[in-house]
Amino acid sequence: MQKTTKHLVNVRIAAILFTVIVSSGCATGQLGKHNSDEFKNGMVVSAHPEASEVGIEILKKGGNAVDAAVAVQFALAVVYPNAGNIGGGGFMVYRSAAGEVNALDFREKAAGSATRDMYLDTAGNPIVTKSLYGHLAAGVPGSVDGMVEAHKKYGKLSWAEVLQPAINLAQNGFKITQRQAGELNGLHRKLMEFNPNGTAFVNLESTWKADDLLIQKELANTLRLIKEKGRAGFYEGAVADSIVGEMKRGNGLITKEDLKNYHSAWRKPITGSYRGYKIITMPPTSSGGIALVQLLQSVEPFPLNKWGHNADSTVQVIVEAERRVYADRATHLGDPDFYPVPQTGLLDAAYNKNRMSTFDWNAATPSSKLLAGQIKGAEHEETTHFSIVDRQGNAVSITTTLNGSYGSLVAVKGAGFLLNNEMDDFSVKPGAPNMYGLVGGEANSISPNKRMLSSMTPTIVEKDGKLFMVVGTPGGSTIITSVFQTIVNVIDFNMSMQGAVAAKKFHHQWLPDEVAVEKDALDSTTVEKLRKKGYNIIQRGPIGRVDAILKTKWGYYQGGADPRGDDKAIGY
């Protein structure tokens, strides 16, 4: 009897130990073998379940990560109109299964007739609404050209195959979420103001409700033209006529010549290292890649793992790093085709280490006393990001946006899509903050055909020469810090992909001199310690909506879909 009892105790202990080991594996994504949330053949994580479904179906049909990315981009233009788009722009970072890397800049451009002071009054002060709403706020869209170029270079399936799912969604409609119903109802008055001729986004019969069908016939027709004619289906012909007609109605600047002359640009990715991991990220005109590598270099000498996630020392080091990096961003970053960005100097590990040597553990560094470093030689939070990995291991990280939620609020009559309000991401007046409080300088001043600076930070991480992570987020000025903290959460704090994405975050951007903190991100003791040192802690709503994929040591894909939105990770 004693032997039997002892045996049962041993069995129970073994069972408990097994449960702990398996649970730990799920928490870190590294210890145990795969679980039900990990997949071998591919994964798509995006801001909307319908778009994620479109992407995974393309992968199942034999398409690669780029095919799926193009399909998801166009699907998001239908089902996630506040940020998904064909009337905006963005950035793509690509890594092939063999390790080839590339970056595509399909950021919008200023129109050819744009002028440096176009948003200033006669006294030289910014007229805030002019760069935020209406036709004059729109830059020349880049998304369609970007997808054409990406597919031309890397796509496997036919162009028609990757466009058709979005056409079906626009033509037949999709059920809106509770979140989307609230957004559309909240914008009803403004959408009516800027679209007196009507738009599919306005419900004239009643208020929008969850599961209502949003049908977009005009957008379906536009997508068919893009399917049939490729780039010319958007930048020329009937759609171009509609865009220019819309500009004339609202005194905008974009012309047929602007549209025809727009081209996205292939660029060499920014690369860096962090604790033995290789970081592959976006170069200018995104500020995100340089800033991300600067942040990682700045904190690498410090034992974050020892201190713990969101501990007071961890927060202080990260805030001081962010303060210095955003000061550099304001002065040194802009469109490299117009301004000599000192990339080599900013990415020098010794430079960033030296910048960190000036902070005092006993007191916060006042931003007013911190200028950009001497080197030798801004967006809204309604951006969207998606991450995709295919069966072969090709990976795509894309961040795309209209800038503000629903962009300029102008839907192109006859074509059915929203125009961006990206012109606000220029330094409307050098030294004056944009809608996110970001301050910019001469490097990001308005100039004809120039791309406005961005914070978008699509990123891919390698470990030992193999794919490790695909990550990115919306969030305007918080994009860089959200991507940074997500990477740190996995590498330093051994979190799972979902855990790292969901973890509460905080943000500092030099000016204004305050630490924005999500509710419950820091405990009261940590907040008190930081406030005593002079840190201005401000509670705010959700920070970022990270969508990411982690490849575990067992070769399975683990998704992280941000619970702050309707985001969905789907694998197979």
N, C-alpha and C positions, 0 to 999 in steps of 0.2 A: 504493500500500500504506500509506504514511504517512497519507494522507488518510483511508483507511478506518479505520485504527487510531484516529486522532484522533476520527473520528465516533463510533466505539464507546465511547471514553472519555467523550465528551460525553453520549452516551445514558445511560451508566451513572451519571454524575454527576447527570443530570436525574432518573433513577429514584430515586436515593438521596434527593435533595432532596424529591421528591414524597412518598416514604415518611415522611420527617421531618415534612413539613407535615401529612400525614394523621394521623400518630401524635400530633402536637401537638394537632390538632383533637379527637382522641378524649380526650386528657388533660384539656383545658380545657373541652370542650363548647362552645367559642365560636369557635375559629379555622376549623376545617374545616366542610364541609357534613355532612349527617347520615350516620351509619354504621349498621351492622346492629342496634345496640342502641338506636336512636332511632326514635320512632314519631310519626306525624302525627295519628292519629285519637283517641288516648286512652291512658291508662295507669293501672294500679292497682299499688300497692306495699304489701304487707302482710306480717304475720309468718308466714303459712302459705300454701304454694302452692295448696291447695284454695280458700282464701278469695280469693286473687288471681284464680284462674280464674273463680270465681263473679262477681266484680266486672266482669271484662272481658267476660264473656258478657252481663251486663246492659247494658253500654255498646253491645255489638254489636247487641243487640235494639232499640236506639233509646232506652234509658234515659239519663238525665243523671247527672251526678256524684253527686247526692244519692240517686237511686235505687240506684246502685251502692254508695254508702256504707252505706245501710240494709241492703242484701243482704250486704255484707261483714261488717258488725257482727253480724248474726245467724249468718252462717256461722262466724265466729270463735268464737261462743258454743258451737258444736259441735266444731270441729276444733282449737281452741286454748284448751281449758278452763282452763288456768292463769291466763289473763288476759282472753281474749275472754269475753263474758258477756252474760247478761240479768239477772244478780243483782248487778250492780255499777253503775257510772256513769262519766261522763266529760265531755268537752268537744268542741265542734265549732266550727271557724272556717270560714266560707264566703265565697267571692268569686265573683260571677257573671261571665260573659264580658264584661258591660257595665261591670264595676267596682263593682257593689253589694256591700257587705260586711256580714256579720252574725256573731254568735257565740251559741252555744247552750250553756247550762250545765245538764247533766243529772247533776250531781254528787249523790251520795247525801246524805241528811239523817239527823240523829239522830232517834230515835223520840221521840214526844211525852212519854214518861215518863222520858227520859234525864235524868241529873243531873250536875252539875259534878264531883262527887267519886266517881263510880260505879266507878272503877277504882283507888281508894286503899284501903289497909288502915286499921285503927283508929289507927295512928300517923301517918297521912297520907302514906305512901309508896306509889308506884305498884306495883300487882300486874301485872307485865308481861304474863303470859299471858292475863289476862282481856280485854285489848283486842286480842289477836292471834288467839286460837283460840276456836272454839265459837260458840254462838248469840248471846252477849252482845256479841260483837265486830262484829256486822253493823249497818250503817246501812240505812235504807229505800232500796231499789234505784231507780235513775233511768234506766237504759239504755232500757227499753222505751218509757217516756213520751217520752224524748228522740228516739228514732227515729220515733215517731208524729208528734211535732211537726215534725221536720225534713221528713218526707215530706209532711205536710199542707201545709206552706208552699211547698216547692220541688219535690216529686216530680212525675214525668211518667207513669211506668208505674203500673199498679194496685198496691195494697198486696199483694194475693195474689201477683202476679208476683215481687215482690222478696222475699217470705217463702219461697216454694216451694223454692228451692235449699237453704236451710238445713234445711228439713223433710226433703228427700230425703237429705241427708248424715246426719242424725240417725237416720232410719228404716232406711236401707240400710247405714249404717256407712261409715267411711273408714279407710284404712291409716295407722296411726300411724307417726311417724318414729322413728329411733333415739334421738334426744334425748327425745322424749315417753315412749318405753318406759322409759328410765332414770329419768325424773322420777316416773312412776307407780309403778315398783318401789320407788324410794326413799321414797315417801310411803305405802306399803302399810299399815304399822302405824298411822300417824296417821289415815289415811282409815278404817280399820276402827274405831279408837277413837271417832271422831266420827260414824260412820255404822253403828251396830250392826245396823241393819235392812237394810244392803246398799246398794251404789251401783254404777253401771256402770263406775266408775273403778277398782274393785277386781277383779282377776282371781283367783278362788278356786281355779282349776284348776292354774295354773302362773304363772311370771313373764311379764310382757309382753315381747314382742320386736318389733323393727322389722317393719313391714308387717302386724302383727296388725290385725284388723278391730275397731274400737271402735263398737259399736252402742248407741244411746241412745234406747230406745223411749219412756221417760217424757218425755224432753226433746222428742221428736218430737210427742207429744200436746200438750205445753204450747205449742209453736210453732204447731200447728194452731189452738189456741184463740186465740192472738194474731192469726193470719191471719184467722180468722173474725170475731172480735169487737174487734180493734184493742186499744186501751188496756184496755178492760174485760176482755179475755181474760187479762190478767195481774194487774191491781190489784183485780179483783173476781172473784166466782164460784169455780170449783174450784181455780184456782191460788192465789188469795188464801187459801182455806181451807187448802191444803197448807202455805203459808208460815206462817200463824198456828199450825197444828198443830205444825209443826216448832219454832216458838218456845216453845210450851208444853212440848214434850218436853225442850228444853234450857235452859229458864229465860231465854229471850230476851225482848226488849221490843217487837218490832214487832207492831202490832195491825192489824185491818182498817181502822180509822179512819186510821192512819198511811199505809197503802197507798192508800186512796181519796183522801187529801188531798195526796199527793205530786204536784208539778208541776215540770217543768223550766222554765228561765227564759231568755228571749231577752235578750241583753245587748249593749251597744255595745262593739265590739272596741277593744282598746288599739292605738293607732297611733304610730309613731315613724319616725325616719329614720336611716340609716347610710350614709355616703359616697354619698349621692344615691339610695339605694334606700329604698323605703317598706316598713316592717315592719307587718304586720297580725297581731295575736296576741290571746291570750285574757286577758280581764280577771278580777278576783276573782269567784268564790271560788278561782280559780287564782292562785297567786303568780307563775306562770311568765311571763306577758306583761309585767308591770311589771318583774320582775327581768331579763328578756331585754333590754328596751329600756335599762334602767339599765346593764347590762354593755356594750352596744354604745356608749352615750354615753360610758362611762368610758374605753374604749380608743380611741375615734375620734381623739383628738388625737395618738396615737402611730403611728410609721411601721412597722406590723407587717410590711408587705410587704417593706420594706427589710431588716429584721432576719431574716426567714425563719420558716417554719413550725417551731414547737416549739424555736426558738432560745432561749437563756437569757433574753435581754431580753424576748422575746415571752411566755415562760412567766411571768416575774416580773410583768409588767404585768397579765396576765390573772388570775393568782392574787390580786394585790392588789385588783383590781376585784371578783373573786368574794368575797373576804373581806368587803368593805364592803357588797356587795349582800345577802349572806346575813345579815349583822348586821341590816340594815334589815328583811329578810323576817321575822326572828324577832319583831320588835317591832311592826311596823306593818301586817301583812297578816292578813286574816281574812275572814269572810263579810260582804260589804257591807250585807246586810240586817240585820245585828246590830251592826256595828262601823263607825265612820266612817273608812274607809281613806283616808289622805292621798295620793290618787293623783296629783293635780296637782303636789304638791311632790316626790314621788319621781321623777316623769318630767321634772323640770326639768333641762335639760342643764347649766345653771350649777351646780346643786346637786351633780350627779354629778362634774362636773369639779373642783369644790372638794373633794369627798371624796377624790379621787385626789391632790390636792396635798400630802397629809400623808404619803405613803409615801417611804421613803428608799431610793435605789438601792443603798446599801451594806449594808442590813440588812433582814430580813423584819420586817413590822409584827406584833408579838405580838397575837393575837386577844383575849387577856385584857385588853389596854389599848384595844381598839377597841369602842366601843358603837355602837348605831344612831344615825344622824344625827338631829338635831333638826328636825322638819318643822313648819312653821307651817301653821296651819289643820288535810306530811311524808309520804310514800308508800313503798311497797315498790318494788323494782326490777322486779317482774313485772307491769308495766303492758304495754299494747301500743298501737301506733300504726299508722294507715294513711293514705296519701295517694292522692288520686284526681283526675284531670283528664279531662274528656270532650272530645268532638270539637269542641264549640262554644267550649271554653275555660273552662267553669265548673270551679271547683276546690273541693275539700273536704279539710280536714285534721282528723282525729279522733284523739284519744288517749282510751283507755278502760281501765278496770282493775277488778280485785277487790281490789287493794292487794297483799297477799302472794301468793306463788305458790299457786294454787288457793284463794285467799281465806281464809275462816275454816275451810276444810276440811269444812264442813257442806254436804252436798247435800240439797236439799229433797225429802223422801220423797214420791213420787207425782207430782212435777213435774220432777225430773231435772236441776236446775241448781244450781250452787254459789253460796253466799252470800258476800258480801264481808266483809273485816275492816277496813273503812275507819274505824271508830271510833278506831283507833290513830293516825290522821292529825290528830286533835284534839291540843291540848296537854293530855294527861291530867292533868298537873300543871304549870302554867306554870313554865318554867325547867328542867323535866326533859326529857331527850332521848327521842324516840320510837325505833322499831326501826331507823331509818336514821341515828340520831345527831342528827336535826334538833331544835333547841330552839325552842320557841314561847312566846308570852306570852299575856297576857289577851285579845288580839284573837282568838285561836284556842282559847279555852277551851270546854268542852262546854256546850251549852244545848239545850233541846228544840227540834226542828224546824230546827236550824241546820245549815248545810253546813260540813263540815270543810275546812280549807285544803289545797290541792293544789300540786304542783310541775309538773303537766302543762302543756305548752307547745305546743299545736298552732299552727302559724304559716304564714302566706302572705306572700311577698315580691313586691313590684312593682318594675319598673324602667321609668322613663319612662311611667308610667301603664298599663303592660301586665304581665300575669302573668310572673313570673320563676321563682319557686320555691315548692314546697309541702313542708313539713318538720315533723317531730316525732319523738318517741322515747319508749320507756319508760325506766325507770331510777331511779325514786324521786327522791331529792334530786339525782341527777346529770342529770336530764332537762334542766334549764335550761342547765347548762353544756355538755351535749352538743349541744343545738340551737344554742346560741351559737357553739360552735367549728365546727360544720358550716357555718353561714352565713359565718363568717370564712374558713373554708377555701376557699369558692368565691369570695367577693368580694375578699379580700385576697391569697390564694395561688393564685387562678386554677385550682383543681382541678375536675375533672369531678364530676358528681353522685356517681358510684360511688366515686371517689377520696376525696371529702370525707366520705362516710359511713364508708368503711372506715378512714380515717386514725386512728391511735392517739390516744387522748385522755387528759386529766388533769382533776382536779376538786379544788376547795377549797370548803368551805361554812361558813367562820367557825369553827364548833366541830364536831368536834374540830379543833385547830389542826394539820392535816397536809395535805399535798398527795398525794392518791391518784393514782397513775400506772399506766396499763396497761403491761404488759411490752413493752419495746423502744420505748415512746413517746418517751423521751428518751435520748440517748447518754450515755455515762459522763462525758464532759467537762462536759456541761450539768448533769448531776446534781451533780457535784462543785462546780461554781461556785455553784449554788443552795444546797447544804448549807453552804458556807463563809459564806453570808450569813444562815444561820439557818433555812432552810426545811427542814421535816421531811418528807422524801420517803418515801412508803410505796408499795411495789408492790402492786398488786391485780389481780384478774381483769378480764374485759371490762367496759367502761363503755358503757352505752347499746346500743340496737338501732335505729338511725335508719332510717326509711323515708321517702324523699324523691323529689321529681320536679323537674327543672330544665327550663325551656323555653329552648332555644337561640336564638341570634339568627336562625337560619334557620326557626324556627317548629316545630321538632321537640321531642318530649318525651323526656327522658333520665332514666332511673330510677336510683335508688341503693337497693339492697336490702342490708341489713346482713349481712355474712358471719359475724357473731357468733351468728347464729341460723339458722333454716330459712327466713328471709324470701325473698320472691320478687317481682320486678318483672316485670309482663307488660304489653305494649302491643300496639297493632295499627294 
